[in-house]
Amino acid sequence: MNDKKNRKINPFIDGAIPPEFISESIRKHSAKTNIGGHSLFLGQVREDKKGDTEVEAIHFTAYKEMAINKLAILREEIFTKHELVCMHVYHSLGKVKKGEICLFVFTSSKHRKTAMEACEELVERIKKELPIWGKEIYNNQSYHWKENK
């Protein structure tokens, strides 16, 4: 499979992203011998403390159609700017408990620096530009909508 730009890909996974899914994604790339470097970013739900409360989970929602369209544009821009062999993005929807993975970004190229730069840029742009929202759920069942920065 050739993972090129201009593809509308649904990045959403219900619930947490399983570690087995991540390892299988990495394993599949061993057959692509034109790759010299991978860069991965794993976003994990953190147990933040706000006063006497602690984050137990984040419930993610999205404007799916808009997010898929925007991701297609981001993919094209990143592929144009960086010489990547492939790029994968997965984001959770629904409830993800503290300690679980909610974002998996994976870039591959002939050289490590290219993969790392593309991955970092992609993560920053996903956080800023995709219509995805997280509602932090606290241990006292109160909640607060997160601000992406």
N, C-alpha and C positions, 0 to 999 in steps of 0.2 A: 504494500500500500504506500503510495506516495502522498505525503501530508503537505500539500501546497496551499498557497494563499487563495483567496476568493471563495472559500468554502464556508457555508453557514453550518455551524456545528452547534448542537445543543450541549452546553457544558454542564448541565444540571444533573445532580445525583440526589435522590431522596435520602435525607439523613446524612450521617457521617460517612466520610470516604474511608473504606476499609483498607488497612495496611496491606492486605493480600492483593487488592486491586492495584495499589502503587507498585508493589514488587513485581507483579505480572506485567505491568506497563514497561518497567525497566527491562525485564527479561526479554520481552519481545524485540527490543532494540539491538540485541546482541547479533542478530542476523544482518543488520545494516552496517556493513564493514566500511562505509565511507564516513562514518561518524568517529570523531576523535575526542569529543567532549560533550558531556551532558551537564545541565544545570537544573536543579530542582528547587522549588520552594514549596514548603508545606506550612499552611496556616493552621494553627491549632487554637481551639477555644481555651482562653486563659481564665484562671480563677482570679479575677480582679476583686478587690475589696473596696467597697464604697461605704464608709462609716461602719455600721454594725452588720452590713449585709455583704454577701459574697455571691459572685456570679456562679450559677449552677449550670447554665446552658445559654445558647443563643438560638433564637428561632429566626431563620433566614427566609426572606421573601424577595421576589423580584418581579419586575415587569419583563416577563420572559421574552416576548417577541422583540422588544426593543433591545434587550441585552444580547440576544443572539445576533441581531443585525449589527449592533455596535461591536461585538466581538469579531465579526467577519471583517469589519473595517480595521480594527486593531491588528488582526492577524495579517492583513494585506500590508499595512504600514510597517509592521515589525519585520515581515519577510523581505520587504523592499529595502529596509535600512540595514538589516543584518543578514549575512549569508548562512541561513539556517537550513538544515536538512529536514527537521520537523519541529513541531510545536504542539503541545497539548495543554488544555485548560479544563479543569473540573472544579465545580463549586457546589457546595451543599445547598439544599433547600430544606426547610423544615427544621426540626429541633436537633441540635448537635450539643452534646454534653461537654462539660469542661474536660480537657485532656484529649478530646477527639479531633480528628482532622476535618477541616471545612473547606480548604482550598488547596489544590494540587496543580502547580504549574511546572511544566517539563519542557525544556528546550534542548535541542541537539544540533551540533554543527561539526565541521571538520576540526575546529580549534576551540579549546576551552573558554578562552576570553570572550569570543563571540557569543557562545552559549550563555555565559554568565551575564554579560551586558544585556542581552536580549531578554533573559529571564527577569532581571531586576526591573527593566523598563516596563515589561509586560505586567508584572505584579503591581507596580505603582499606578499604571494606567487603568488596570482593572478596578483597583480600589477607588480611583477618582472618577472614572467615566462610566462604569456600568451601573445600571439602575438595579442595584442589589442592596437590601437593607437588612440589618440585624437588630433584633430586639433582645437585649440582655435580660434574662430571667434570673431573679435573685432567689436566695434560699428562703426568703419570707414571702415568696410568690409575687412580689412587686416586680416591675419591669421598667426598662429605660431603652429608648431607641438609640443605637450607636451612631456616632458621626464618623464617617470615613474621612481621613485626612491625607 
